[in-house]
Amino acid sequence: MQNKRGKMPDAIHSRLITKDIGDDWTVNDHLKVCILKLGCPSEDEWKNDLSRTGNLAIVTSLLQPLEELPQSILAQEFPNSPSLVLAPELAFGSSDFESLDALIKQYDQNLIFVCGFGLTNGSNLVNLANRIDVEGIWHTPPNINKKYNGGWAWVKDGNTTRCYVFLKNYFEQTSEITVPNLVEGECSLRLEGSNLVIFPLICADLISTVSNSPSKRIVESLVGSSSSNKKVLVTGSLLNEKSESGHWKAAIGDLLGLSKTSNARLLLSNCVNPSPVQDENTDKWRCLSGAYQHREGCKPPSNPLPNIRYVDDTKFSGFVLRNPEIGAAFGKLQWTNNSSQGLHAFSECSQHIWQ
């Protein structure tokens, strides 16, 4: 597979599909990001692909100017700047596509918007991918008689907006594998620009240990590729109730350890927002929503920070969002590890809570 950004190793190119996202997504060497903390869907909503009306209302207020204000919440936080918004797994139903698409297209700055949706019939995905401004990330179209857990990645660059539909490759091994007619995807999405590479993944895709797992594809694709001098970001849209699990800490550590030479960053958004608990070893991981990096060169901040908490493990460190309320966190994602520019991946974090 050849694209104008470079060539990936032959061993993994067929299951990692690259799409060009243009230039100038970073500002002063950082990326402005918004992590959405949305409502967790009910079993009826995600099993039957129903509209997530509450989450849609939140995104509407995030991207659409309010009556009393000339700018939307996102534009106020990041004036005249491109940004990336990350939402959780299963945050929306397939019927929410048109509303989200319209909101993103009317937003007046460049924007990458990544979110999860489903569980969706294959026929809906095939019909969606037939639109001129939508592209399915697969080699074989979805089976119209099956269901899928998927993600949407919109890229709005100037007056051009395109949406990529990608599928979850690895199921959660308790609830998802029991859903009739639910099948996995086979390919992962790679968004590549002049100085930024983004890999959007869905929840258990991050913890899969199979030989050609999405995480392993990412690591292999970075070895010896033309992306060696680019900023690398992996996003994870989660619906995860066990943030303190050793499986998650191992998966985060392995991904960031194996991609250490690429100085990768990991951004997570989880729709499970647990309340504080007394056990510190459990509570400190809270929802896992936050930003992570390889541990080398990092140390705890000298003073407590508002809205976020420093955490670390043997291979990585990061900042976890602390507030369990529905809302959004805004900040700067950085790729520098020096004292003059900041020792940590996430800084200048502010938060907006929806009442």
N, C-alpha and C positions, 0 to 999 in steps of 0.2 A: 504494500500500500504506500503510495507516494502522495505527498501533498506539499504545498509550497513552503511549509515550515520545516520540512525535513523528513527523513525516513526512519521508521521504527524497526526494531529487530523482527526478522521474519517469523520467529517462533510465536509471537503473540499478536501480530498485526491484525489477523483475521477476526479476533474477538475484542479489539479495541479500535473503535471508529473515531477518527479525528475530524473535527470541524473547525474552520477558521473563524476567529472572533474579532479580527482586526487589531487596532493599536490603541494605545493610550488609555488603559484601564486603571493604571496606578497614578497616584498624585504624590510627588515628592518621595517616591520610593515606597509608598504604602498603598494599600487598597482599603477603601472605605466600605465597611460591611455592616449589615443589619442582621441580627439573629432573631428570628421570630419565635416567641413562645406562645403557641396557639393551643386551642382546646383539643383535648384528646377525643377522637371519634368514638361513638358508642359502637357496640358490636353490630347493631342493626345498620348503622351508617356505613361501616367499612365492608361488611359482608354483602350489602345490597347496593353499594355504590351510590349512596344518597348524597345530595348536596350538603356541604358543611356550611350552613348559612351563617353561623356565628363567626367562623374563621374568615369567610368571604367578606363579612362586614368589617372586620379588623383590617384586612388588606385594602379595602376600599378607603378607609380613613387614613391608612398609611400612604397611599399613592395619589389620592384625589384631594384637591384643595378644599378646605373647610369653608363654609359660608362666611364665617367671620374673619378668615385669614386668606391671604392671596396665594399661599403655598401649602403644599401637602406636608405632613409630618416628616417624611423622608427628605423632601427638598429643603425643609428648614434645618434638619440635622446636617445635611451634606449639600450646601448651596453651590450650584454651578459645578458639581463634581460627579463623575461616574461612580457607581456603587454596585455592590452585590448584596442581594437579599436571599437568605436561606431560611426555608420553612421545613417543618418535620415531615416524616413519613405519613402517608394516608391523611394528609391535612385537608384534602379536597376530594370531591367526587368528580367523575368525568363530566357531569353536567355543568360544573363550575368553570369549564375551560373558557367559554365565550366571554364570561364576565371578567375573568382574570386577564384574558388576552386584550380586551378593550381597555382595562385599567393600565396595563403596561404600555400599550401603544400611545395612550394620551399623556403619560408621564413625560416631562419636558427635559429629562437628562438621560444620558446613556445608562443602561441598566442591565444587569444579569440577575434573573430571578429564578431560583431553583426551589422546587417543592415536590412533595409526594402526593400521589392520588391513587384511588382504587377502592376496592377491588373491581376491576373493569373488564367487561366482556371484550374479547378479541375483535368483534365486529366494530365496536366503538373506536378502537385503536386504528383499525384499517381505514375506516371512514375519515378519521381525523388526519391521518398521514396523507390522505389524498388532497388535502388543502395545499395551495401553492406556497404558503408561508410556514408549513409544518413539515418536519422530516422525521421518519421513524428510524431509530438506531437499532437496526437489525438487518440480517441478510435474508431471512425468510420471514414473510409477514406473519403476524400472530394468527393463531387458529381462531376462527370466528366462534367456535363452540367452546372455547376455554376462557378462563379468567386470568387476569394479570395484576400484579402489584407494580406500579410504575412511577415514573417521575417526569416532570416537565422542566425543561431548562430554556427559558426565554433569553435571547440576546437582542437587546435594543441598541442599535448603533446608528445614531443620527435618525434619519427618517425610515430606516430599514429595521424591521423586527422579524425575527425568525424563532420558532419554537422547535426544540428537539425533544422527542419522546423516547425515553429510555426505560428499560425494564429491570426489575430486581432479579439478580442472578442466583441468589442463594436464600432459601427460606429459613425463617425462625423455626426451630425444631420441635416446638410443642403445639402452638395454635395453628400456624399457617399450613403445616403439612397435613392437617386434618380437614382442610377446606376442599370440598369436591371440585374437580375440574380446574384447580388452580395450578398453573404451570410456571416454570422459571424462564427468564430470558437467557440469552447466550452471549450477548455483547455488552460492552461498557462504552461510555461516552468519554471522549477527551476533547476539551475545548482549548484551542491553542491560539494565542496571539503573539505579537512581536516580542513581548517580555513577560508573558504570563501564561501558565498552563493550569487548567482546572479539570479535576476528575470528580464528577458528581456520583456518589454512591448512595445506596439505600440500606440502612440499618445492618442486617446480618451479612450483607456483602463485605463489610469490614472485618468480620470475625471468621469468615470461611477459611478453612485450612486445606481445601482441596488443591490439587496440583496446579490448576490453572485458575485460581481464584481471582476475583477482581483486584484485590490488594497486590497479589503477586504480579498480575499483568502491569499494574502501575509501576512497580519497582523495576521490572524488567524493561519497560518501555523507556525508562529514564536513563538506563545504562548505555552510555555511548551514543546517545541521541543528540540532535541539534538543540535540545532543550536544556543543556547543561548550564547555560548562563541565564536561564529564565527563572522567574519566581514560580514555585510549584505549590498549588493548593488542592487538597482533597477535601470535599465536602461530604458530610454524612447527614442524611435526613432520617431521624430515628423515631421509633415507637418502642421504647425500652424501659422496662420496669425495674431492672436490676443494674443500676448504674455502678454499684460498688463491686460487681462481679469481677472475679479474676480473669474471666475470658475477655472482658472489655479492656482491662488494663494491659493484658498480654497483647491483644490485637493492636491497640494504639501504640504500645511500645515497639512492637515488631515493625509496623508500618513506618514509623518515624525513625527507627533505628536503621532499617534497611535502605531508607531514602535519605539518610543523613547527608550524603555528599551533595544531594540536590537541595538541601536546606528546606525541606518540605514543611508546610503548615497544614494543620487539620482543623477544620471548622465544623462543629456539630450543633444540630438543632433537634431537640427531643420534645415530643408533644406530651410526654408524661412529666408533670411538674410536682414532685412530691413535697409535702410539708416537712419542716425540720423534724429530726428525730434525735433522741438523746445520745445514741451510740455515735461517737465522733468518727470512727472508721467508716461508717456507713454514710453519715450526714455530709461529710466533706465533699463527697462526689455528687451529692444532690441529684441533679437531672442530667449531668454530663454535657449539657449545652454550654458551649464555650469554645476557646481557641487553644491549640496545643502545638508543641514543638519538641524537638529532641532536647534532652536535658542538658547537654554539654554547654557550659558557659552560663547557665541560668542559676539564679538564687532567689530566695523569697524577697519580696519588696520590703524595704525598711519600715514602712508604715502600712496598716490595713488600707485597702482600697474600697471605695464605694461600689456597690452593685456586683462585684466579682470577688472571688477568693482564689488565691494561689494554691495549687495542688501539685504534687509530683509523685513519681514512682521511680522504679530503678532505671528506666530508659527515657522518660519524658517528663515534661512539666507543662503546666497550662493554667488557664484562668476559667473557673466555672461560674456561671451565673447563679446568684444566690436567691433572688426573689422568686417564690413559687407562683406569683400572680401571672395572669395572662398579660403579655406585653411584648416589648421589643427592646433589644439592646443594640446600641450604636457605638461603633468604635473604629480604631485604625488597626488593620492587620499589617504587621511589619515582618520583614525578613532580615533584620539586622540583629546581631548579637553582641553589641559592644556598648560600653557605658555611656558614650557620647550620644548615641542614638536610641538607647533603650535596650534593656536586657531581655525583654519579653515580647511575645508575639502579638499581644493585644493591649491597647492603651487608649486613654481618653474615653473610657466607657461611660455612656450615659444611658438612661433607661426611661421608657415611656410605658405607663401602665394604663390599660383600658378598664374603666369602671363598669 
